[in-house]
């Protein structure tokens, strides 16, 4: 079937996709897929739209749970706020952004915009739109894709940022002014600056796009659930599931991989030593003669 015929049939079955606005609900994407781009064929679009539909539903589900969470008593939602924005977070501004996610309208100007190095998606706050690239669909779970949609939606609807100044003021930086070698990145799963921003730059963290991606995820899956992008790092022992900030009590750090291995051997030998008392087994696992 020719691409334009496929699009015609799809449009008849999905008339909402041809509108320029949709009834208020988070991320009601509108693919502007009029097929002027000869590089895309029907197979690419069908593949992309299928995964986008699933990711879009997951994003809506997470935002719904976040909206419900923020309507609970303060003692229930504040642990999530502290975990993702820090102790001095501006809760009022955070709720404003979440409301925009919940009730705003956003469109996806390109369902599949081809390849772009090191970029999964981009946003245009002036248009309130998102553009998705091949990297969005490659090697990512639908939960991960949903997180990207939420991240980009905060850019498009609320003008959030990804970088902050390193001068001690933690000022949010527009992308065209960012110095990636000096400025602090607010990327949750990759940035070494995350814990610093949450603990020291908390007052400005309501501007951080990735914080909304994280809190939407914890609202649905729990405080100790890492984002999909962080799961591999966690398995390798290089990722702390919850970035706890200083609350007056000693900071609890996730053990390193080496610590885990060391503890395993200690526990193993302790057990052998205990067994040796009754079974004649020494610390290195060798069976000895009867003991008197």
N, C-alpha and C positions, 0 to 999 in steps of 0.2 A: 504494500500500500504506500502511495506517495506521501511524503511528509505533510503536505498541506491538507490532504484528505484525512490523515490521521488526526491532525489538529482540529479539523472541522467537526469530526465525529466526537472527539474529546470535548470540544467547546459546547456541543449540544447537550452532552451529558453533564457538563459542569458549567452552567451559565454564569455562576457567580464569579468565575475566573475572568470574565470579560468586563466586569464592573471596575470602576476606579475607586470605589469605597465600599466598605462592608460594615454591617452592624457591629457595634462595639464588642470586641472580645480580643484577648491578646493574640498577637501574631496571626491575624487572618490574611495570610499571604495571597498575593494576586500575581501569578506569573504573567508577565508581559511577553509571552512566547509567540510572537507573530511570524516567526520563522523567516526573517530577512537574512539570518546568519546561515549561510550554506554549510558551515563547518559542522553544524549539529544535524544529526539524522534522527529518525523516529526512535531508533533503539536507544540512543543516548538520552533523549527526553523521557521516554517511558521509564528507563532505569532510574533517572534522577528524580522524577516526580514520585515514583513509588517510595523511595527512601525519604524524600522530603515530606511526604504525607505522614509517614510513621514518626519522623523526628518532630514534625510540627505538632502532632497529637501529644507526644511526650512533653514538649515544651509547654503546651497549654496546661497539661496535667500538673507539672511542677509549679507553674505560676499560680494555678488555682490553690494548690496546697500552701504556697507561700502566702497568698492573700488570706487564707483561713488562719494560718499561724499568727499573722500580725494582728488579727482581731481577737486573739486570745489574751488572757491576763499577761501583764508585763513579765512576771516570773517565768512564764512558759516560753515567750519568744526571745527574751533577752540573751539567753545562752547562745542562740543562733546568731544574734546581732553581734555579740562580743567575739564569737568565733570567726566571723567574716569581715567585720568592720572595726572591731576593737572596743575598748572600754569607753572611750569618749565619742562614740559614734553619734552622728546627728540623726536620730531616729525619725524625726519629723520629715526630713528631706528624703530619707530612705523610703518611707511610706509613700511619698509623692511619686517617686520613680516607680515603685511597685504598682501604684494605681495606674500609671501610664501604660505599664506592661499589660495590666489586666483589662483596661478599657480602651486603649489606643488602637489605631488602625495602622498597619504597616504593609508595604508591598515588597515583593521580591522582584526586582527589575530584571534579573537574569537567573533562571533556575540553574543553568550550567554555562558559566562564562568561559569555559576552557581552562587552560593551565595558567597559573601565576605562581612563581617561585615563592615558597615559604608563606603563602597566603591561602587560607581556606575560605575566607569571606571578607567582604568590605561593606561599609555603610555610607550613606549619604544623608546626614541630618537635615540638610536643606530640603530634600525631597521626601524624607522619612522612608527611605528605601534601603534594601539589602541586596547585594549581589553575591552569588555563590560560585565558587570555583571548583575545579576537579578535586582539589585536596579536601574539600568538605565531605565528599562522598568516599574517598579512598581511606581504607584502613581505620575507620572510625565506627564505633557502635552508635546506635540510634540515640542513646543517652548522651554520648559525646556530641553528636550533631545537634541535639536539643539544646545543650549548653552553649554551643556556638550561636544558635539562633537567639537565645536569651541575651547573650553577651552583645551581639550586634544590634539587637533591638533596643538595648539601653543606650547605645551610641545614637541610633537613629531617632529615638523618641525623646531622650532626656539629655543628650549631649555629654554622656559620660566619657571618661578618658582611660588610657592604658598606662600612662607614664606620669611620674611625679618628680619634682625637682629634688636634687641631692644637697641643697644648701641648708637643710635643717628645717625648712618651712614646709616641705612636702606639698608644694603648689602643683595642682594638676596642670599638665602640659599639653597644649594642642599638638596633634601629630606632626604638623609641619615645623614645629619648634623643638622637637625632641632630639636630644643627643643620646643615642643608645649606649654610648660608652660611659656616660656620666649619670644620666637620669635613672631613677629607680623604676623598675617595671612592676606593675601590679598583677602580673600573671601568676595565678595561684599555684599551678602544678609545675611550672618551670623556673620561676624567678627565685633567686636567692634573697631578694629584697622583701619578700612577702611578710615574713615575721616582723621585720623592722617597720614596715609601713603600718601593719595592724597595731603594733605596740606604741610606736612613736608618732605616726601620722594619722591616727584614728579620726581626728576632727575633719579630715579631708577625704576619708575613705568612701564616703557616700558618692564620690565622683568616680569611683573605680568600677569599671564594667565587670571585671571578673568576680568581684564580690557578690554581685547579683546572681551570676551563674552559679556560684557556690551555695549561696543561701537558698536558692530555689531547689537545688539538689538536696541539701540537708533537710529542708522542710518536708520533702517527700520520703527520703530514704534514711534520715537520721543523722545525728551530729557526727557519728564516727564513720560515716560512709564516705570514702574518698571519691573524688570525681574520676570518671573513666580514664582520663589522661594520666592521672596520678597512680593508678593501680600498679602499673609496671614498676615504677620507682619504689612503691611501697613493698612489692615483692622482693626487690633487690636490697631492701633495707636502707634505702637512701631517701625515704620520704616519711615525714611525720603526718599521721592521719589528721589530727587536729592541731592547728597552730595556736596553742594556748598562749594567752598573753599574761603578763604579770598581774595577778589579782591580790598580791600580798602574801601568797603562799609560794613555796618553792615550785619552780617550773618543772613540769613533768615532760621529759623528753623521751621520744621513742628510741629504744635501744638500736645501736648500729648492728650491721650484719656480723661484724667481728665479735661484738658483745654477745650476740645471740649464740654464736658458735662456742665461745668461751664458756658461757653459762650451761650450754648443753653438755660439754665435757665435764664440767664441775658436778652437775647433777648426776651424770652417768657414773663417775667415779665414786661419788658419795653413796650411790645405791650399791655399787660393788662392795664398798667398804662395809656397809651395813649388812649385806648378805654374808660377808665373810665370817661374821660372828657366829652364825648358826649353820652355815653350809660349807665351811672350809674353803671359801673362795676369796682370794686376795684382791687388792685394789686394781690390779691390771688384768683381772679376769682369769688367772691361772688357778686350777684346782690344786690345793695343797693336801698334805696328809692330815690325818685326824689331829685335832688340836686338843690339848689338855689344859 
